[in-house]
Amino acid sequence: MPRKFGVGIIAVMVLLMVTGNMVLIFPLLFLVIFISIPIQISFALRIKKWEKRLRHRNITEDEFYDLYSDMKTMWWVPNHPKYWGRLKKIYFSALHSRELTLDQKRHLYEVLDELSLQGIPYPQDRKNQHRPDVKWDVF
């Protein structure tokens, strides 16, 4: 559970203990639930949009800034394997891109690591990148 929801739940519990009045608590819980559902849906739709755009190709440098700002504003990912898999596809599309710098890949890694995405490797410097005749398209 995200920290922001945890803080809200703790605040509601403290309010319940202080006031002892359930009539005040239920409207607050109702409000928190119906505000959080549209936010969750919007995060899920943004992840789906990016996964569809990058399904069969690598990300370009122009798209990276939009992707990075979208991922930076997210603070929660739906807890379902479908969305975790989509985020991994997005990450590997950026990781294998020849247009992005190593710093950009590392920034994206940090953002996805904050979202608790598991199973993604830290971007490493390419071996033999000074040799133009050797083409490495992995990490």
C-alpha positions in Angstrom: 0.0 0.0 0.0 1.4 3.4 -0.9 2.6 5.7 1.9 0.0 8.4 1.1 -2.9 6.0 1.6 -1.3 4.8 4.8 -1.0 8.3 6.2 -4.7 8.9 5.3 -5.8 5.7 7.1 -3.7 6.7 10.2 -5.3 10.1 10.1 -8.8 8.6 10.0 -8.0 6.3 12.8 -6.7 9.1 15.0 -9.8 11.2 14.2 -12.0 8.2 15.1 -10.2 7.8 18.4 -10.3 11.6 19.2 -13.9 12.2 18.3 -15.4 8.8 18.8 -18.1 9.7 16.3 -18.5 7.4 13.3 -20.8 9.9 11.6 -17.8 12.0 10.8 -15.6 9.2 9.7 -17.8 7.6 7.0 -18.0 10.6 4.7 -14.3 11.0 4.9 -13.7 7.4 4.0 -16.2 7.7 1.2 -14.4 10.8 -0.1 -11.0 9.1 0.0 -12.2 6.0 -1.8 -13.9 7.9 -4.6 -11.0 10.2 -5.1 -8.4 7.4 -5.2 -10.3 5.3 -7.8 -10.1 7.8 -10.7 -6.4 8.4 -9.9 -5.7 4.6 -10.0 -7.5 4.3 -13.3 -5.6 7.2 -14.9 -2.3 5.7 -13.8 -3.3 2.3 -15.4 -4.4 4.0 -18.6 -1.1 5.9 -18.9 0.9 2.7 -18.5 -1.2 1.0 -21.1 -0.8 3.9 -23.5 3.0 3.9 -23.3 3.1 0.1 -23.6 1.1 0.2 -26.8 3.2 3.0 -28.3 6.5 1.1 -27.6 5.3 -2.5 -28.1 7.4 -3.3 -31.2 10.1 -0.6 -31.2 12.6 1.2 -29.1 11.9 4.6 -27.6 13.3 7.8 -29.3 14.9 10.6 -27.5 12.0 12.9 -28.1 9.5 10.4 -26.6 11.8 9.9 -23.6 11.1 13.3 -22.0 7.3 12.6 -22.2 7.7 9.1 -20.8 10.0 10.3 -18.0 7.6 13.1 -16.9 4.6 10.7 -17.0 6.4 8.1 -14.9 7.8 10.7 -12.5 4.2 11.9 -11.7 3.0 8.4 -10.9 3.2 7.4 -7.3 1.3 4.2 -7.5 1.0 1.2 -9.9 -2.0 -1.1 -10.0 -0.9 -4.3 -8.2 -1.5 -6.7 -11.1 1.0 -8.7 -13.2 -0.4 -7.1 -16.3 0.8 -3.6 -15.3 4.1 -4.8 -14.0 4.8 -6.6 -17.3 3.8 -3.5 -19.2 6.2 -1.4 -17.2 9.0 -3.9 -17.9 8.3 -3.7 -21.6 8.5 0.1 -21.4 11.8 -0.1 -19.5 13.4 -2.6 -21.9 12.3 -0.5 -24.8 14.3 2.4 -23.3 17.2 0.2 -22.2 17.8 -1.2 -25.7 17.4 2.1 -27.4 20.5 3.5 -29.2 19.2 7.0 -29.1 19.1 7.4 -25.3 22.2 8.2 -23.2 23.3 6.1 -20.3 22.2 8.9 -17.9 18.7 8.9 -19.3 18.4 5.1 -18.9 19.6 5.4 -15.3 17.1 8.2 -14.5 14.3 6.0 -15.9 15.6 3.1 -13.8 15.5 5.2 -10.6 11.9 6.3 -11.3 10.7 2.7 -11.9 12.7 1.5 -8.9 10.8 4.1 -6.8 7.6 2.5 -8.1 8.9 -0.9 -6.8 9.3 -2.5 -10.2 11.2 -5.8 -9.7 13.3 -7.7 -12.1 14.9 -4.9 -14.1 18.7 -4.6 -14.5 20.6 -1.5 -13.7 21.8 0.1 -17.0 25.5 -0.6 -17.6 28.0 1.0 -19.9 28.3 -0.8 -23.2 31.5 -2.7 -23.9 33.4 -1.7 -27.0 31.2 1.3 -27.7 34.3 3.1 -29.0 34.4 0.6 -31.9 31.8 1.4 -34.5 32.2 -2.0 -36.2 31.0 -3.9 -33.2 27.2 -3.4 -32.6 25.9 -4.1 -29.1 22.2 -3.7 -28.7 22.0 -5.1 -25.2 22.3 -3.1 -22.1 
